[in-house]
Amino acid sequence: PIEDKAAFDLIRSYSPYDQVSAQAYPPMLVTAGLNDPRVTYWEPAKWVAKLRELKTDSNELLLKTN
């Protein structure tokens, strides 16, 4: 994907982090695991931070890390 723009664009098109926009979101509980070998704990934290910055509603957005 580094050298293939089409592959990069495809991956980015389904990346949750890159799809966040300024809009209303439903209440959410996002979970992360310190020992999850597939998704490191900072990825959900980064996603929640971006959601909190851009969302336009007052619904709860919680992050639980275990």
RAZIMO-V82877 format. One line per field, one symbol per residue. phi: phi as a letter, one per 20 degrees, with the letter a starting at -180 (. if undefined). psi: psi as a letter, one per 20 degrees, with the letter a starting at -180 (. if undefined). burial: # if it has 9 or more other ideal C-beta (glycine too) atoms within 8 Angstrom, else .. A space follows every 50 residues. Layout:
# RAZIMO-V82877
phi: ???
psi: ???
burial: ???
This chain:
# RAZIMO-V82877
phi: .fddfffffffffdfgfeefbfafcfgcdddbcfdffecfffffffffff fffdfdddffcdcddc
psi: hhiohggghgghhjohgiiprorpqrpqopqqphjoihoqhighgggggg ghhhqjajqqoqppp.
burial: .......#..#.....#..#....#..#.####..#....#.######.# #..##...#.#.#.#.
